[in-house]
């Protein structure tokens, strides 16, 4: 791989990350102004609990999904549905 290609890919990743964070900040500001401080506080606490629950329910399933999904002849719909069912349980 050439250094130019690596630099090009890294710059694309950096710009996309900056763009996504900018859009997220803008949407957060607009949402907070629209629903008010009290409701936004409730929403942020609910989102925090949701993210903590998501972290604990992962149990290494993401790594397993990636490992199994990259194999030849992998059944992606079956893998995704099994991960979804496991997280629901």
PDB file of N, CA, C and O in Angstrom:
ATOM      1  N   UNK A   1       0.839  -1.172   0.000  1.00  0.00           N
ATOM      2  CA  UNK A   1       0.000   0.000   0.000  1.00  0.00           C
ATOM      3  C   UNK A   1       0.885   1.237   0.000  1.00  0.00           C
ATOM      4  O   UNK A   1       1.893   1.300   0.704  1.00  0.00           O
ATOM      5  N   UNK A   2       0.504   2.180  -0.773  1.00  0.00           N
ATOM      6  CA  UNK A   2       1.303   3.394  -0.827  1.00  0.00           C
ATOM      7  C   UNK A   2       0.934   4.332   0.315  1.00  0.00           C
ATOM      8  O   UNK A   2      -0.163   4.264   0.871  1.00  0.00           O
ATOM      9  N   UNK A   3       1.860   5.194   0.644  1.00  0.00           N
ATOM     10  CA  UNK A   3       1.630   6.147   1.738  1.00  0.00           C
ATOM     11  C   UNK A   3       0.551   7.151   1.365  1.00  0.00           C
ATOM     12  O   UNK A   3      -0.162   7.647   2.238  1.00  0.00           O
ATOM     13  N   UNK A   4       0.423   7.457   0.078  1.00  0.00           N
ATOM     14  CA  UNK A   4      -0.607   8.405  -0.367  1.00  0.00           C
ATOM     15  C   UNK A   4      -1.995   7.815  -0.147  1.00  0.00           C
ATOM     16  O   UNK A   4      -2.907   8.514   0.296  1.00  0.00           O
ATOM     17  N   UNK A   5      -2.154   6.548  -0.451  1.00  0.00           N
ATOM     18  CA  UNK A   5      -3.436   5.884  -0.250  1.00  0.00           C
ATOM     19  C   UNK A   5      -3.798   5.820   1.233  1.00  0.00           C
ATOM     20  O   UNK A   5      -4.951   6.034   1.606  1.00  0.00           O
ATOM     21  N   UNK A   6      -2.817   5.528   2.065  1.00  0.00           N
ATOM     22  CA  UNK A   6      -3.061   5.484   3.507  1.00  0.00           C
ATOM     23  C   UNK A   6      -3.452   6.864   4.013  1.00  0.00           C
ATOM     24  O   UNK A   6      -4.392   6.991   4.796  1.00  0.00           O
ATOM     25  N   UNK A   7      -2.739   7.901   3.573  1.00  0.00           N
ATOM     26  CA  UNK A   7      -3.056   9.265   3.988  1.00  0.00           C
ATOM     27  C   UNK A   7      -4.451   9.670   3.510  1.00  0.00           C
ATOM     28  O   UNK A   7      -5.199  10.323   4.238  1.00  0.00           O
ATOM     29  N   UNK A   8      -4.793   9.279   2.285  1.00  0.00           N
ATOM     30  CA  UNK A   8      -6.113   9.604   1.733  1.00  0.00           C
ATOM     31  C   UNK A   8      -7.217   8.942   2.553  1.00  0.00           C
ATOM     32  O   UNK A   8      -8.209   9.591   2.887  1.00  0.00           O
ATOM     33  N   UNK A   9      -7.061   7.672   2.877  1.00  0.00           N
ATOM     34  CA  UNK A   9      -8.059   6.960   3.665  1.00  0.00           C
ATOM     35  C   UNK A   9      -8.167   7.534   5.083  1.00  0.00           C
ATOM     36  O   UNK A   9      -9.265   7.675   5.620  1.00  0.00           O
ATOM     37  N   UNK A  10      -7.023   7.860   5.676  1.00  0.00           N
ATOM     38  CA  UNK A  10      -7.036   8.434   7.024  1.00  0.00           C
ATOM     39  C   UNK A  10      -7.708   9.797   7.030  1.00  0.00           C
ATOM     40  O   UNK A  10      -8.430  10.128   7.971  1.00  0.00           O
ATOM     41  N   UNK A  11      -7.480  10.585   5.996  1.00  0.00           N
ATOM     42  CA  UNK A  11      -8.109  11.904   5.942  1.00  0.00           C
ATOM     43  C   UNK A  11      -9.621  11.779   5.731  1.00  0.00           C
ATOM     44  O   UNK A  11     -10.385  12.567   6.289  1.00  0.00           O
ATOM     45  N   UNK A  12     -10.057  10.813   4.943  1.00  0.00           N
ATOM     46  CA  UNK A  12     -11.496  10.580   4.782  1.00  0.00           C
ATOM     47  C   UNK A  12     -12.136  10.191   6.117  1.00  0.00           C
ATOM     48  O   UNK A  12     -13.207  10.688   6.468  1.00  0.00           O
ATOM     49  N   UNK A  13     -11.476   9.307   6.850  1.00  0.00           N
ATOM     50  CA  UNK A  13     -12.006   8.898   8.149  1.00  0.00           C
ATOM     51  C   UNK A  13     -12.063  10.075   9.119  1.00  0.00           C
ATOM     52  O   UNK A  13     -13.038  10.223   9.855  1.00  0.00           O
ATOM     53  N   UNK A  14     -11.039  10.902   9.126  1.00  0.00           N
ATOM     54  CA  UNK A  14     -11.016  12.062  10.004  1.00  0.00           C
ATOM     55  C   UNK A  14     -12.134  13.034   9.649  1.00  0.00           C
ATOM     56  O   UNK A  14     -12.859  13.500  10.528  1.00  0.00           O
ATOM     57  N   UNK A  15     -12.272  13.339   8.369  1.00  0.00           N
ATOM     58  CA  UNK A  15     -13.307  14.284   7.947  1.00  0.00           C
ATOM     59  C   UNK A  15     -14.708  13.746   8.218  1.00  0.00           C
ATOM     60  O   UNK A  15     -15.592  14.504   8.618  1.00  0.00           O
ATOM     61  N   UNK A  16     -14.919  12.468   8.009  1.00  0.00           N
ATOM     62  CA  UNK A  16     -16.245  11.911   8.281  1.00  0.00           C
ATOM     63  C   UNK A  16     -16.552  11.938   9.774  1.00  0.00           C
ATOM     64  O   UNK A  16     -17.691  12.188  10.168  1.00  0.00           O
ATOM     65  N   UNK A  17     -15.551  11.685  10.599  1.00  0.00           N
ATOM     66  CA  UNK A  17     -15.751  11.732  12.043  1.00  0.00           C
ATOM     67  C   UNK A  17     -16.067  13.158  12.499  1.00  0.00           C
ATOM     68  O   UNK A  17     -16.956  13.359  13.327  1.00  0.00           O
ATOM     69  N   UNK A  18     -15.354  14.135  11.972  1.00  0.00           N
ATOM     70  CA  UNK A  18     -15.612  15.539  12.314  1.00  0.00           C
ATOM     71  C   UNK A  18     -17.006  15.942  11.850  1.00  0.00           C
ATOM     72  O   UNK A  18     -17.726  16.621  12.583  1.00  0.00           O
ATOM     73  N   UNK A  19     -17.394  15.539  10.657  1.00  0.00           N
ATOM     74  CA  UNK A  19     -18.706  15.876  10.115  1.00  0.00           C
ATOM     75  C   UNK A  19     -19.827  15.283  10.962  1.00  0.00           C
ATOM     76  O   UNK A  19     -20.806  15.966  11.262  1.00  0.00           O
ATOM     77  N   UNK A  20     -19.692  14.028  11.346  1.00  0.00           N
ATOM     78  CA  UNK A  20     -20.716  13.367  12.147  1.00  0.00           C
ATOM     79  C   UNK A  20     -20.826  14.026  13.516  1.00  0.00           C
ATOM     80  O   UNK A  20     -21.932  14.233  14.014  1.00  0.00           O
ATOM     81  N   UNK A  21     -19.704  14.355  14.123  1.00  0.00           N
ATOM     82  CA  UNK A  21     -19.740  15.008  15.438  1.00  0.00           C
ATOM     83  C   UNK A  21     -20.340  16.407  15.346  1.00  0.00           C
ATOM     84  O   UNK A  21     -21.048  16.831  16.259  1.00  0.00           O
ATOM     85  N   UNK A  22     -20.073  17.128  14.265  1.00  0.00           N
ATOM     86  CA  UNK A  22     -20.648  18.449  14.079  1.00  0.00           C
ATOM     87  C   UNK A  22     -22.162  18.362  13.928  1.00  0.00           C
ATOM     88  O   UNK A  22     -22.897  19.124  14.555  1.00  0.00           O
ATOM     89  N   UNK A  23     -22.621  17.444  13.104  1.00  0.00           N
ATOM     90  CA  UNK A  23     -24.063  17.263  12.912  1.00  0.00           C
ATOM     91  C   UNK A  23     -24.730  16.822  14.220  1.00  0.00           C
ATOM     92  O   UNK A  23     -25.820  17.293  14.546  1.00  0.00           O
ATOM     93  N   UNK A  24     -24.090  15.930  14.962  1.00  0.00           N
ATOM     94  CA  UNK A  24     -24.649  15.475  16.236  1.00  0.00           C
ATOM     95  C   UNK A  24     -24.758  16.626  17.230  1.00  0.00           C
ATOM     96  O   UNK A  24     -25.763  16.745  17.931  1.00  0.00           O
ATOM     97  N   UNK A  25     -23.748  17.464  17.296  1.00  0.00           N
ATOM     98  CA  UNK A  25     -23.795  18.611  18.203  1.00  0.00           C
ATOM     99  C   UNK A  25     -24.905  19.572  17.800  1.00  0.00           C
ATOM    100  O   UNK A  25     -25.622  20.091  18.655  1.00  0.00           O
ATOM    101  N   UNK A  26     -25.046  19.807  16.509  1.00  0.00           N
ATOM    102  CA  UNK A  26     -26.090  20.703  16.022  1.00  0.00           C
ATOM    103  C   UNK A  26     -27.479  20.165  16.350  1.00  0.00           C
ATOM    104  O   UNK A  26     -28.344  20.916  16.800  1.00  0.00           O
ATOM    105  N   UNK A  27     -27.696  18.892  16.131  1.00  0.00           N
ATOM    106  CA  UNK A  27     -28.989  18.280  16.428  1.00  0.00           C
ATOM    107  C   UNK A  27     -29.267  18.303  17.928  1.00  0.00           C
ATOM    108  O   UNK A  27     -30.402  18.533  18.345  1.00  0.00           O
ATOM    109  N   UNK A  28     -28.243  18.069  18.736  1.00  0.00           N
ATOM    110  CA  UNK A  28     -28.417  18.109  20.188  1.00  0.00           C
ATOM    111  C   UNK A  28     -28.820  19.498  20.659  1.00  0.00           C
ATOM    112  O   UNK A  28     -29.698  19.635  21.511  1.00  0.00           O
ATOM    113  N   UNK A  29     -28.188  20.523  20.116  1.00  0.00           N
ATOM    114  CA  UNK A  29     -28.530  21.896  20.485  1.00  0.00           C
ATOM    115  C   UNK A  29     -29.954  22.230  20.067  1.00  0.00           C
ATOM    116  O   UNK A  29     -30.710  22.812  20.845  1.00  0.00           O
ATOM    117  N   UNK A  30     -30.318  21.870  18.863  1.00  0.00           N
ATOM    118  CA  UNK A  30     -31.674  22.149  18.393  1.00  0.00           C
ATOM    119  C   UNK A  30     -32.723  21.386  19.201  1.00  0.00           C
ATOM    120  O   UNK A  30     -33.785  21.928  19.509  1.00  0.00           O
ATOM    121  N   UNK A  31     -32.432  20.141  19.541  1.00  0.00           N
ATOM    122  CA  UNK A  31     -33.364  19.349  20.341  1.00  0.00           C
ATOM    123  C   UNK A  31     -33.521  19.946  21.735  1.00  0.00           C
ATOM    124  O   UNK A  31     -34.636  20.037  22.249  1.00  0.00           O
ATOM    125  N   UNK A  32     -32.426  20.349  22.342  1.00  0.00           N
ATOM    126  CA  UNK A  32     -32.496  20.940  23.680  1.00  0.00           C
ATOM    127  C   UNK A  32     -33.294  22.236  23.669  1.00  0.00           C
ATOM    128  O   UNK A  32     -34.044  22.513  24.605  1.00  0.00           O
ATOM    129  N   UNK A  33     -33.139  23.025  22.623  1.00  0.00           N
ATOM    130  CA  UNK A  33     -33.911  24.268  22.532  1.00  0.00           C
ATOM    131  C   UNK A  33     -35.387  23.981  22.288  1.00  0.00           C
ATOM    132  O   UNK A  33     -36.248  24.722  22.763  1.00  0.00           O
ATOM    133  N   UNK A  34     -35.686  22.913  21.554  1.00  0.00           N
ATOM    134  CA  UNK A  34     -37.072  22.604  21.204  1.00  0.00           C
ATOM    135  C   UNK A  34     -37.848  22.036  22.388  1.00  0.00           C
ATOM    136  O   UNK A  34     -38.978  22.454  22.638  1.00  0.00           O
ATOM    137  N   UNK A  35     -37.257  21.085  23.126  1.00  0.00           N
ATOM    138  CA  UNK A  35     -38.017  20.415  24.180  1.00  0.00           C
ATOM    139  C   UNK A  35     -37.832  21.043  25.552  1.00  0.00           C
ATOM    140  O   UNK A  35     -38.605  20.746  26.463  1.00  0.00           O
ATOM    141  N   UNK A  36     -36.854  21.884  25.727  1.00  0.00           N
ATOM    142  CA  UNK A  36     -36.667  22.554  27.014  1.00  0.00           C
ATOM    143  C   UNK A  36     -35.674  21.831  27.903  1.00  0.00           C
ATOM    144  O   UNK A  36     -35.340  20.671  27.660  1.00  0.00           O
ATOM    145  N   UNK A  37     -35.200  22.525  28.940  1.00  0.00           N
ATOM    146  CA  UNK A  37     -34.136  21.952  29.778  1.00  0.00           C
ATOM    147  C   UNK A  37     -34.587  20.763  30.629  1.00  0.00           C
ATOM    148  O   UNK A  37     -33.832  19.805  30.792  1.00  0.00           O
ATOM    149  N   UNK A  38     -35.795  20.811  31.167  1.00  0.00           N
ATOM    150  CA  UNK A  38     -36.243  19.715  32.034  1.00  0.00           C
ATOM    151  C   UNK A  38     -36.407  18.421  31.236  1.00  0.00           C
ATOM    152  O   UNK A  38     -35.905  17.370  31.635  1.00  0.00           O
ATOM    153  N   UNK A  39     -37.108  18.503  30.115  1.00  0.00           N
ATOM    154  CA  UNK A  39     -37.325  17.307  29.291  1.00  0.00           C
ATOM    155  C   UNK A  39     -36.019  16.802  28.691  1.00  0.00           C
ATOM    156  O   UNK A  39     -35.828  15.596  28.541  1.00  0.00           O
ATOM    157  N   UNK A  40     -35.116  17.729  28.347  1.00  0.00           N
ATOM    158  CA  UNK A  40     -33.827  17.292  27.812  1.00  0.00           C
ATOM    159  C   UNK A  40     -32.998  16.586  28.893  1.00  0.00           C
ATOM    160  O   UNK A  40     -32.256  15.651  28.594  1.00  0.00           O
ATOM    161  N   UNK A  41     -33.125  17.031  30.134  1.00  0.00           N
ATOM    162  CA  UNK A  41     -32.441  16.351  31.234  1.00  0.00           C
ATOM    163  C   UNK A  41     -32.947  14.936  31.411  1.00  0.00           C
ATOM    164  O   UNK A  41     -32.163  14.010  31.623  1.00  0.00           O
ATOM    165  N   UNK A  42     -34.258  14.765  31.326  1.00  0.00           N
ATOM    166  CA  UNK A  42     -34.842  13.423  31.431  1.00  0.00           C
ATOM    167  C   UNK A  42     -34.361  12.557  30.269  1.00  0.00           C
ATOM    168  O   UNK A  42     -34.002  11.395  30.459  1.00  0.00           O
ATOM    169  N   UNK A  43     -34.356  13.125  29.074  1.00  0.00           N
ATOM    170  CA  UNK A  43     -33.897  12.381  27.895  1.00  0.00           C
ATOM    171  C   UNK A  43     -32.434  11.972  28.022  1.00  0.00           C
ATOM    172  O   UNK A  43     -32.075  10.848  27.669  1.00  0.00           O
ATOM    173  N   UNK A  44     -31.585  12.869  28.520  1.00  0.00           N
ATOM    174  CA  UNK A  44     -30.163  12.544  28.625  1.00  0.00           C
ATOM    175  C   UNK A  44     -29.911  11.462  29.671  1.00  0.00           C
ATOM    176  O   UNK A  44     -29.035  10.618  29.479  1.00  0.00           O
ATOM    177  N   UNK A  45     -30.657  11.470  30.765  1.00  0.00           N
ATOM    178  CA  UNK A  45     -30.516  10.412  31.767  1.00  0.00           C
ATOM    179  C   UNK A  45     -30.986   9.077  31.194  1.00  0.00           C
ATOM    180  O   UNK A  45     -30.345   8.048  31.408  1.00  0.00           O
ATOM    181  N   UNK A  46     -32.096   9.091  30.470  1.00  0.00           N
ATOM    182  CA  UNK A  46     -32.592   7.861  29.847  1.00  0.00           C
ATOM    183  C   UNK A  46     -31.604   7.324  28.824  1.00  0.00           C
ATOM    184  O   UNK A  46     -31.389   6.115  28.741  1.00  0.00           O
ATOM    185  N   UNK A  47     -31.004   8.210  28.049  1.00  0.00           N
ATOM    186  CA  UNK A  47     -30.005   7.774  27.059  1.00  0.00           C
ATOM    187  C   UNK A  47     -28.761   7.220  27.744  1.00  0.00           C
ATOM    188  O   UNK A  47     -28.159   6.267  27.249  1.00  0.00           O
ATOM    189  N   UNK A  48     -28.369   7.800  28.872  1.00  0.00           N
ATOM    190  CA  UNK A  48     -27.215   7.295  29.616  1.00  0.00           C
ATOM    191  C   UNK A  48     -27.471   5.888  30.127  1.00  0.00           C
ATOM    192  O   UNK A  48     -26.610   5.017  30.000  1.00  0.00           O
ATOM    193  N   UNK A  49     -28.655   5.653  30.708  1.00  0.00           N
ATOM    194  CA  UNK A  49     -28.993   4.312  31.169  1.00  0.00           C
ATOM    195  C   UNK A  49     -29.061   3.329  30.001  1.00  0.00           C
ATOM    196  O   UNK A  49     -28.653   2.175  30.133  1.00  0.00           O
ATOM    197  N   UNK A  50     -29.566   3.781  28.880  1.00  0.00           N
ATOM    198  CA  UNK A  50     -29.657   2.925  27.704  1.00  0.00           C
ATOM    199  C   UNK A  50     -28.273   2.528  27.200  1.00  0.00           C
ATOM    200  O   UNK A  50     -28.054   1.373  26.835  1.00  0.00           O
ATOM    201  N   UNK A  51     -27.348   3.466  27.180  1.00  0.00           N
ATOM    202  CA  UNK A  51     -25.990   3.156  26.724  1.00  0.00           C
ATOM    203  C   UNK A  51     -25.269   2.236  27.699  1.00  0.00           C
ATOM    204  O   UNK A  51     -24.510   1.362  27.280  1.00  0.00           O
ATOM    205  N   UNK A  52     -25.497   2.422  28.991  1.00  0.00           N
ATOM    206  CA  UNK A  52     -24.884   1.527  29.975  1.00  0.00           C
ATOM    207  C   UNK A  52     -25.443   0.116  29.823  1.00  0.00           C
ATOM    208  O   UNK A  52     -24.696  -0.861  29.878  1.00  0.00           O
ATOM    209  N   UNK A  53     -26.745   0.011  29.633  1.00  0.00           N
ATOM    210  CA  UNK A  53     -27.362  -1.302  29.431  1.00  0.00           C
ATOM    211  C   UNK A  53     -26.854  -1.948  28.152  1.00  0.00           C
ATOM    212  O   UNK A  53     -26.620  -3.156  28.117  1.00  0.00           O
ATOM    213  N   UNK A  54     -26.683  -1.164  27.115  1.00  0.00           N
ATOM    214  CA  UNK A  54     -26.164  -1.690  25.850  1.00  0.00           C
ATOM    215  C   UNK A  54     -24.743  -2.203  26.018  1.00  0.00           C
ATOM    216  O   UNK A  54     -24.375  -3.225  25.440  1.00  0.00           O
ATOM    217  N   UNK A  55     -23.952  -1.500  26.802  1.00  0.00           N
ATOM    218  CA  UNK A  55     -22.575  -1.932  27.049  1.00  0.00           C
ATOM    219  C   UNK A  55     -22.544  -3.268  27.771  1.00  0.00           C
ATOM    220  O   UNK A  55     -21.764  -4.150  27.414  1.00  0.00           O
ATOM    221  N   UNK A  56     -23.387  -3.423  28.783  1.00  0.00           N
ATOM    222  CA  UNK A  56     -23.383  -4.672  29.552  1.00  0.00           C
ATOM    223  C   UNK A  56     -24.029  -5.833  28.805  1.00  0.00           C
ATOM    224  O   UNK A  56     -23.700  -6.990  29.065  1.00  0.00           O
ATOM    225  N   UNK A  57     -24.939  -5.544  27.882  1.00  0.00           N
ATOM    226  CA  UNK A  57     -25.581  -6.645  27.157  1.00  0.00           C
ATOM    227  C   UNK A  57     -24.795  -7.077  25.928  1.00  0.00           C
ATOM    228  O   UNK A  57     -25.188  -8.030  25.255  1.00  0.00           O
ATOM    229  N   UNK A  58     -23.707  -6.406  25.624  1.00  0.00           N
ATOM    230  CA  UNK A  58     -22.925  -6.786  24.449  1.00  0.00           C
ATOM    231  C   UNK A  58     -22.259  -8.140  24.653  1.00  0.00           C
ATOM    232  O   UNK A  58     -22.317  -8.987  23.761  1.00  0.00           O
ATOM    233  N   UNK A  59     -21.641  -8.364  25.778  1.00  0.00           N
ATOM    234  CA  UNK A  59     -21.036  -9.643  26.165  1.00  0.00           C
ATOM    235  C   UNK A  59     -20.113 -10.226  25.102  1.00  0.00           C
ATOM    236  O   UNK A  59     -20.013 -11.447  24.986  1.00  0.00           O
ATOM    237  N   UNK A  60     -19.445  -9.392  24.331  1.00  0.00           N
ATOM    238  CA  UNK A  60     -18.542  -9.892  23.307  1.00  0.00           C
ATOM    239  C   UNK A  60     -19.247 -10.313  22.034  1.00  0.00           C
ATOM    240  O   UNK A  60     -18.625 -10.896  21.146  1.00  0.00           O
ATOM    241  N   UNK A  61     -20.539 -10.026  21.933  1.00  0.00           N
ATOM    242  CA  UNK A  61     -21.286 -10.448  20.747  1.00  0.00           C
ATOM    243  C   UNK A  61     -20.841  -9.708  19.492  1.00  0.00           C
ATOM    244  O   UNK A  61     -20.880 -10.272  18.399  1.00  0.00           O
ATOM    245  N   UNK A  62     -20.423  -8.462  19.631  1.00  0.00           N
ATOM    246  CA  UNK A  62     -20.002  -7.695  18.452  1.00  0.00           C
ATOM    247  C   UNK A  62     -18.771  -8.318  17.811  1.00  0.00           C
ATOM    248  O   UNK A  62     -18.695  -8.454  16.590  1.00  0.00           O
ATOM    249  N   UNK A  63     -17.798  -8.701  18.657  1.00  0.00           N
ATOM    250  CA  UNK A  63     -16.591  -9.324  18.122  1.00  0.00           C
ATOM    251  C   UNK A  63     -16.901 -10.672  17.479  1.00  0.00           C
ATOM    252  O   UNK A  63     -16.332 -11.019  16.445  1.00  0.00           O
ATOM    253  N   UNK A  64     -17.798 -11.422  18.092  1.00  0.00           N
ATOM    254  CA  UNK A  64     -18.183 -12.713  17.532  1.00  0.00           C
ATOM    255  C   UNK A  64     -18.919 -12.532  16.208  1.00  0.00           C
ATOM    256  O   UNK A  64     -18.694 -13.287  15.262  1.00  0.00           O
ATOM    257  N   UNK A  65     -19.790 -11.540  16.141  1.00  0.00           N
ATOM    258  CA  UNK A  65     -20.515 -11.270  14.908  1.00  0.00           C
ATOM    259  C   UNK A  65     -19.553 -10.895  13.782  1.00  0.00           C
ATOM    260  O   UNK A  65     -19.704 -11.365  12.655  1.00  0.00           O
ATOM    261  N   UNK A  66     -18.583 -10.066  14.076  1.00  0.00           N
ATOM    262  CA  UNK A  66     -17.610  -9.671  13.055  1.00  0.00           C
ATOM    263  C   UNK A  66     -16.769 -10.865  12.630  1.00  0.00           C
ATOM    264  O   UNK A  66     -16.523 -11.062  11.440  1.00  0.00           O
ATOM    265  N   UNK A  67     -16.327 -11.662  13.596  1.00  0.00           N
ATOM    266  CA  UNK A  67     -15.506 -12.830  13.268  1.00  0.00           C
ATOM    267  C   UNK A  67     -16.262 -13.817  12.391  1.00  0.00           C
ATOM    268  O   UNK A  67     -15.739 -14.287  11.381  1.00  0.00           O
ATOM    269  N   UNK A  68     -17.492 -14.128  12.779  1.00  0.00           N
ATOM    270  CA  UNK A  68     -18.275 -15.103  12.023  1.00  0.00           C
ATOM    271  C   UNK A  68     -18.790 -14.521  10.706  1.00  0.00           C
ATOM    272  O   UNK A  68     -18.935 -15.246   9.722  1.00  0.00           O
ATOM    273  N   UNK A  69     -19.063 -13.236  10.686  1.00  0.00           N
ATOM    274  CA  UNK A  69     -19.581 -12.610   9.471  1.00  0.00           C
ATOM    275  C   UNK A  69     -18.554 -12.467   8.365  1.00  0.00           C
ATOM    276  O   UNK A  69     -18.916 -12.357   7.194  1.00  0.00           O
ATOM    277  N   UNK A  70     -17.276 -12.468   8.722  1.00  0.00           N
ATOM    278  CA  UNK A  70     -16.237 -12.333   7.696  1.00  0.00           C
ATOM    279  C   UNK A  70     -15.810 -13.664   7.095  1.00  0.00           C
ATOM    280  O   UNK A  70     -15.013 -13.695   6.158  1.00  0.00           O
ATOM    281  N   UNK A  71     -16.330 -14.756   7.623  1.00  0.00           N
ATOM    282  CA  UNK A  71     -16.004 -16.065   7.056  1.00  0.00           C
ATOM    283  C   UNK A  71     -16.725 -16.247   5.724  1.00  0.00           C
ATOM    284  O   UNK A  71     -17.765 -15.639   5.469  1.00  0.00           O
ATOM    285  N   UNK A  72     -16.144 -17.098   4.884  1.00  0.00           N
ATOM    286  CA  UNK A  72     -16.786 -17.416   3.609  1.00  0.00           C
ATOM    287  C   UNK A  72     -18.104 -18.148   3.866  1.00  0.00           C
ATOM    288  O   UNK A  72     -18.206 -18.962   4.783  1.00  0.00           O
ATOM    289  N   UNK A  73     -19.081 -17.854   3.065  1.00  0.00           N
ATOM    290  CA  UNK A  73     -20.407 -18.482   3.120  1.00  0.00           C
ATOM    291  C   UNK A  73     -21.111 -18.236   4.458  1.00  0.00           C
ATOM    292  O   UNK A  73     -21.840 -19.099   4.946  1.00  0.00           O
ATOM    293  N   UNK A  74     -20.896 -17.081   5.035  1.00  0.00           N
ATOM    294  CA  UNK A  74     -21.564 -16.739   6.295  1.00  0.00           C
ATOM    295  C   UNK A  74     -23.003 -16.331   6.012  1.00  0.00           C
ATOM    296  O   UNK A  74     -23.282 -15.655   5.021  1.00  0.00           O
ATOM    297  N   UNK A  75     -23.895 -16.738   6.870  1.00  0.00           N
ATOM    298  CA  UNK A  75     -25.305 -16.379   6.744  1.00  0.00           C
ATOM    299  C   UNK A  75     -25.549 -15.155   7.619  1.00  0.00           C
ATOM    300  O   UNK A  75     -25.856 -15.274   8.805  1.00  0.00           O
ATOM    301  N   UNK A  76     -25.409 -13.985   7.019  1.00  0.00           N
ATOM    302  CA  UNK A  76     -25.485 -12.720   7.753  1.00  0.00           C
ATOM    303  C   UNK A  76     -26.851 -12.518   8.414  1.00  0.00           C
ATOM    304  O   UNK A  76     -26.889 -12.167   9.593  1.00  0.00           O
ATOM    305  N   UNK A  77     -27.976 -12.723   7.714  1.00  0.00           N
ATOM    306  CA  UNK A  77     -29.268 -12.537   8.399  1.00  0.00           C
ATOM    307  C   UNK A  77     -29.444 -13.430   9.629  1.00  0.00           C
ATOM    308  O   UNK A  77     -30.011 -13.003  10.635  1.00  0.00           O
ATOM    309  N   UNK A  78     -28.961 -14.655   9.546  1.00  0.00           N
ATOM    310  CA  UNK A  78     -29.053 -15.564  10.682  1.00  0.00           C
ATOM    311  C   UNK A  78     -28.188 -15.080  11.836  1.00  0.00           C
ATOM    312  O   UNK A  78     -28.605 -15.134  12.993  1.00  0.00           O
ATOM    313  N   UNK A  79     -26.985 -14.607  11.527  1.00  0.00           N
ATOM    314  CA  UNK A  79     -26.098 -14.107  12.573  1.00  0.00           C
ATOM    315  C   UNK A  79     -26.676 -12.869  13.263  1.00  0.00           C
ATOM    316  O   UNK A  79     -26.658 -12.767  14.490  1.00  0.00           O
ATOM    317  N   UNK A  80     -27.185 -11.938  12.467  1.00  0.00           N
ATOM    318  CA  UNK A  80     -27.732 -10.705  13.038  1.00  0.00           C
ATOM    319  C   UNK A  80     -28.964 -11.006  13.873  1.00  0.00           C
ATOM    320  O   UNK A  80     -29.133 -10.438  14.952  1.00  0.00           O
ATOM    321  N   UNK A  81     -29.825 -11.889  13.391  1.00  0.00           N
ATOM    322  CA  UNK A  81     -31.026 -12.210  14.161  1.00  0.00           C
ATOM    323  C   UNK A  81     -30.683 -12.929  15.462  1.00  0.00           C
ATOM    324  O   UNK A  81     -31.346 -12.710  16.475  1.00  0.00           O
ATOM    325  N   UNK A  82     -29.663 -13.780  15.453  1.00  0.00           N
ATOM    326  CA  UNK A  82     -29.280 -14.466  16.693  1.00  0.00           C
ATOM    327  C   UNK A  82     -28.678 -13.487  17.699  1.00  0.00           C
ATOM    328  O   UNK A  82     -28.927 -13.606  18.899  1.00  0.00           O
ATOM    329  N   UNK A  83     -27.894 -12.528  17.228  1.00  0.00           N
ATOM    330  CA  UNK A  83     -27.353 -11.511  18.136  1.00  0.00           C
ATOM    331  C   UNK A  83     -28.500 -10.667  18.694  1.00  0.00           C
ATOM    332  O   UNK A  83     -28.515 -10.353  19.884  1.00  0.00           O
ATOM    333  N   UNK A  84     -29.445 -10.304  17.853  1.00  0.00           N
ATOM    334  CA  UNK A  84     -30.596  -9.511  18.312  1.00  0.00           C
ATOM    335  C   UNK A  84     -31.401 -10.267  19.362  1.00  0.00           C
ATOM    336  O   UNK A  84     -31.765  -9.704  20.394  1.00  0.00           O
ATOM    337  N   UNK A  85     -31.677 -11.527  19.103  1.00  0.00           N
ATOM    338  CA  UNK A  85     -32.435 -12.331  20.062  1.00  0.00           C
ATOM    339  C   UNK A  85     -31.685 -12.496  21.375  1.00  0.00           C
ATOM    340  O   UNK A  85     -32.293 -12.468  22.444  1.00  0.00           O
ATOM    341  N   UNK A  86     -30.363 -12.670  21.303  1.00  0.00           N
ATOM    342  CA  UNK A  86     -29.578 -12.806  22.518  1.00  0.00           C
ATOM    343  C   UNK A  86     -29.598 -11.532  23.350  1.00  0.00           C
ATOM    344  O   UNK A  86     -29.683 -11.590  24.577  1.00  0.00           O
ATOM    345  N   UNK A  87     -29.521 -10.373  22.680  1.00  0.00           N
ATOM    346  CA  UNK A  87     -29.556  -9.104  23.422  1.00  0.00           C
ATOM    347  C   UNK A  87     -30.934  -8.849  24.027  1.00  0.00           C
ATOM    348  O   UNK A  87     -31.032  -8.264  25.106  1.00  0.00           O
ATOM    349  N   UNK A  88     -31.984  -9.273  23.359  1.00  0.00           N
ATOM    350  CA  UNK A  88     -33.332  -9.087  23.893  1.00  0.00           C
ATOM    351  C   UNK A  88     -33.516  -9.932  25.164  1.00  0.00           C
ATOM    352  O   UNK A  88     -34.105  -9.481  26.147  1.00  0.00           O
ATOM    353  N   UNK A  89     -33.005 -11.151  25.120  1.00  0.00           N
ATOM    354  CA  UNK A  89     -33.147 -12.030  26.294  1.00  0.00           C
ATOM    355  C   UNK A  89     -32.337 -11.458  27.437  1.00  0.00           C
ATOM    356  O   UNK A  89     -32.312 -12.035  28.524  1.00  0.00           O
TER     357      UNK A  89
END
